[in-house]
Amino acid sequence: MCGQDFLDENLNLFLRNTGPTLSPFNAWLHLKSLETLELRMKQHCQNAGRVADFLGQQKKVTFADCNPLTRFRKHLS
């Protein structure tokens, strides 16, 4: 999937500095963050829609796009 050059220049240095596995504490943090991922993503999408709506109402903004929700796409002439 990647060449030896990439491994030598990037991955080996990363693994040397961080280790090849997560610490138990970091694994626990990732697990806890997954519990609220759905809620955070829903809020993120809602906020993006609000920003697109706001931008679509501004006279100085000529284009506001929030793909793939076409209701937020607005072309101003």
For each residue, the residues with C-beta under 8 A, 3 or more apart:
1:
2: 6 7 11
3: 6 7
4: 7 8
5: 8 9
6: 2 3 9 10 11
7: 2 3 4 10 11 12
8: 4 5 12
9: 5 6 12 13
10: 6 7 13 14
11: 2 6 7 14 15
12: 7 8 9 15 16
13: 9 10 16 17
14: 10 11 17 18
15: 11 12 18 19 20
16: 12 13
17: 13 14
18: 14 15
19: 15 23
20: 15
21:
22: 26 27 30
23: 19 26 27
24: 27 28
25: 28 29
26: 22 23 29 30
27: 22 23 24 30 31
28: 24 25 31 32
29: 25 26 32 33
30: 22 26 27 33 34
31: 27 28 34 35
32: 28 29 35 36
33: 29 30 36 37
34: 30 31 37
35: 31 32
36: 32 33 39 40
37: 33 34 40 41
38: 41 42
39: 36 42 43
40: 36 37 43 44
41: 37 38 44 45
42: 38 39 45 46
43: 39 40 46 47
44: 40 41 47 48
45: 41 42 48 49
46: 42 43 49 50
47: 43 44 50 51
48: 44 45 51 52 66
49: 45 46 52 53 66 69 72
50: 46 47 53 54
51: 47 48 54 55 66
52: 48 49 55 56 64 65 66 69 72
53: 49 50 56 57 64 72
54: 50 51 57 58
55: 51 52 58 61 64
56: 52 53 61 64 72 74 76
57: 53 54
58: 54 55 61
59:
60:
61: 55 56 58 64 76
62: 75 76
63: 74 75 76
64: 52 53 55 56 61 72 73 74
65: 52 72 73
66: 48 49 51 52 69 72 73
67: 73
68:
69: 49 52 66 72 73
70: 73
71:
72: 49 52 53 56 64 65 66 69
73: 64 65 66 67 69 70
74: 56 63 64
75: 62 63
76: 56 61 62 63
77:
